[in-house]
Amino acid sequence: MADKRKYVIPGDIVTSGPFRPEQNVVLEGNNIIATAVGISEIYDDSVKVIPLTGKYIPKINDLVIGKVISHTSLSWELDVNSCYVGFLPAQDVFGRDFSTHADELSSKLKTGDLVAARIANFDRTRDPLVTISDRDLGKIDDGVLVKISPSKVPRLIGKKGSMIQMIEMGTNAAVTIGQNGWVVVSCETDEGLLKAKKAIEMVNEKAHIANLTDLIKDMLDGKDES
Amino acid sequence: MGGRDATMVLLDENGIRCDGRKIDEPRKIMIKAGGLKNADGSAYIEFGDNKILVGVFGPRDVHPKHMSNTDTGILRVRYHMEPFSVGERKRPAPSRREIEISKVIKEALEPAVMLEKFPRTAVDVFIEVLQADGGTRCAALTAASVALADAGIPMRDMVAAIASGKVADTIILDVNNEEDQAGQADMPVGYMPSLKKITLLQLDGVLTPEEYKKCVDVGVKGCEIVYELQKKALHDKYFGNRKD
């Protein structure tokens, strides 16, 4: 349904008629109005705008990279590159029989540690609740953190993961992408690491270019030695 | 801009104003979205001889904490004029006038921004007037709305603003510094062009009811001209090299 794509800015009328307003659109009278700078998409019965700018807003089930900023005796607080802090309860790590006397939180996660986490629950009344009790989640032991704009995460992943697969294949690096715009790259060789980092930064800077995939491919193949 | 002639004719017999404009012609306007790397969103505007830079941060944590609202996000606006923005050095501390304009701009932006999506947060708008030449509040409001859109703050509509006024018994568009000082009335108008709603309306001077209506109409028409430029600024930044 992507044939009805349009570039919109806040206030632009995307369409009018009986559509369901989804992300970044509001219904005003009979018109559906964009509320962000982005690309509008009209589906069979719904309308949405893919934003090109903006902060990360947590969404349930998003995989995010978080940085431990502090802990109390019951929970950790994670910086998830958003306007809200991620709340990671101690039970999530120690299990149900967690006791504030017996268990010391800093033995598992210290301030400054990076974790791969999933947003377990979030609504407007409370800070996002995150969990690390799932496979692929938990403390990140090695790798380099690369920060990109959250609105460019879909571009880095590419259609069905094509972009990120290409970068991983080209550099032998393992890349963990958080929906919040934080990306962890780890690789056995330093060259691969640097190359992958460069590729990710290139996607961030040149996200609007149409043939970005070819550009990245050339860079990974070493054709771009400028 | 102290250099201009103080005894000038505000409106000559051919309907040409002191700076050579027609009665319904705005000054030269240039808007640029983005430009500040460390701000979440920014905009720069040149509105005639006005030069204004706006930076937006947020949504982010509210400090002090007691200002936060559990129902909605809050908007904070600081309008500030640089000491070198006017002919004689302006003391840098916020004056009564600047505090009032901050409040007025905040209230003009509030109907547009949808901060109820971000409870317990704040959006900060910092407006720095680098050079002033009359009508800074309108120019600042126009730029602030572009900067908010650049920051990705959800908005129902853009806010465009321009002043209309009365000079030599004629209703004119876009009052400049001289016309503001020597003219009969000055009316800043803030307007949401898609929703067709006025968010800012002030009036300094005396107008008859008929003149008042005409003045608002002229202002709203001017806002539509400004809106096209806001649109262009955002399109240039985000869709510049794409085909629509």
Contacts between the chains, C-beta under 8 A, distances in Angstrom:
chain1	res1	chain2	res2	distance
A	6	B	244	7.4
A	7	B	235	6.9
A	7	B	238	7.2
A	7	B	239	4.5
A	7	B	242	7.1
A	7	B	244	5.7
A	9	B	149	6.1
A	9	B	158	7.0
A	9	B	231	6.0
A	9	B	234	4.7
A	9	B	235	7.2
A	10	B	112	7.7
A	10	B	149	5.2
A	10	B	154	7.5
A	10	B	155	3.9
A	10	B	156	7.1
A	10	B	157	6.2
A	10	B	158	5.7
A	11	B	155	7.0
A	11	B	156	6.9
A	11	B	157	3.6
A	11	B	158	5.0
A	11	B	192	6.9
A	11	B	193	6.8
A	11	B	194	4.0
A	11	B	195	7.2
A	12	B	194	7.0
A	13	B	194	6.6
A	24	B	154	6.6
A	26	B	114	7.5
A	26	B	156	6.3
A	28	B	156	7.1
A	28	B	195	6.7
A	33	B	156	6.6
A	33	B	157	7.2
A	33	B	194	6.6
A	33	B	195	8.0
A	35	B	114	6.2
A	35	B	154	4.1
A	35	B	155	5.7
A	35	B	156	6.4
A	36	B	149	7.7
A	36	B	152	5.9
A	36	B	154	5.9
A	36	B	155	7.7
A	37	B	149	5.5
A	37	B	150	7.3
A	37	B	152	7.0
A	37	B	234	5.7
A	37	B	238	5.4
A	51	B	152	5.8
A	52	B	152	8.0
A	52	B	238	5.2
A	53	B	41	7.2
A	53	B	150	6.3
A	53	B	151	6.9
A	53	B	152	3.9
A	53	B	238	7.4
A	54	B	151	7.1
A	54	B	152	2.4
A	54	B	153	7.5
A	55	B	40	6.8
A	55	B	58	7.7
A	55	B	59	6.3
A	55	B	151	8.0
A	55	B	152	6.5
A	57	B	117	7.8
A	57	B	118	7.7
A	83	B	58	6.9
A	83	B	59	4.1
A	83	B	60	5.2
A	83	B	61	6.7
A	83	B	118	6.2
A	83	B	121	4.5
A	84	B	120	7.7
A	84	B	121	7.7
A	124	B	117	7.8
A	124	B	119	5.1
A	125	B	70	7.5
A	125	B	119	7.5
A	151	B	152	7.2
A	208	B	238	7.6
A	208	B	239	8.0
A	208	B	240	7.9
A	208	B	241	6.9
A	208	B	242	6.6
A	209	B	241	7.7
A	210	B	242	7.6
